[in-house]
Amino acid sequence: MTQPPGGPTGPTDVPPAHSGPPAGPDAAQGPSVPPSPPGYPPYQSPAGPPRRRGALVASIALAVVLLLCAGGGVAAFLALRNTESGEGAAEPSVAVDEFLTAVYEERDAAKAAKLVCTASRDHDKIRAKVAEVEKYASTYQNPRFRWDTPKVDNETGDRATVTTTVTVTTTDEKIADQKLRFTVIRKTGWWVCEVA
């Protein structure tokens, strides 16, 4: 046969008639794949299930990072929970005097709370004590609160016991005394921790 001038007719990318693995005894090495018909690409087996190893490794890495972050956060909380946010007073008696001034004269619960150690800092109790002093002051005629200079009874290292007597006097000459004992601790300065 002769071919027309211009090249062969039909598709130019036709693969050879036989493009599969060789038949015969050597073909037992793999599955038998029929030869692909002319004009079609060779048969390709479907891919297996997608590998999820990358997702598994990423999930484990994320879990480890989250665990380390949570552990670091807990460690930071435990390390910093008893730290004081401020300087504290220079002396145990000064800490007590400043606390009494905030509660009895200024009646400022927020200021009083800043003078209390974090282990004992209960804002509700401090506000309740200041409210009690305000109620007492509104019940009597022009009450005045004063106290003896706080006296350090016992100081051992970072702990001290301080005592004083708070006296209230009214314009109608009523007088009341209350002896108080404070436990004061030193961290970044001296802080009131307990009042008895």
ZIHU-V58903 format. One line per field, one symbol per residue. ss: DSSP state (H for helix, E for strand, - for the rest). phi: phi as a letter, one per 30 degrees, with the letter a starting at -180 (. if undefined). burial: + if it has 16 or more other C-alpha atoms within 10 Angstrom, else -. Layout:
ss->???
phi->???
burial->???
//
This chain:
ss->------------------------HHHHH-----------------------HHHHHHHHHHHHHHHHHHHHHHHHHHHH--------E--HHHHHHHHHHHHHH---HHHHH--E-HHH--HHHHHHHHHHHHHHHHH----EEEE---EEEEEE--EEEEEEEEEEE-----EEEEEEEEEEEE---EEEEEE-
phi->.ccddkjdcjdccddedbbddddkdddddbddcdddddjcdddbdddddddcdddddddddddddddddddddddddddcdcdcclciddbeddedddddddddcdhcddddddccdddcdceddddddddddddddddcdhdbcbbdeecddabbicbbcbbabcbcbcdcicbbcbdbbccbbcbclcbdcabb
burial->----------------------------------++-----+-----------------------------------------+---++-+++++++-++++++--+++-++++++++--+----++-+++-+---+-----+-+++--+++------+++++++++++-----------++++++--++++++--
//
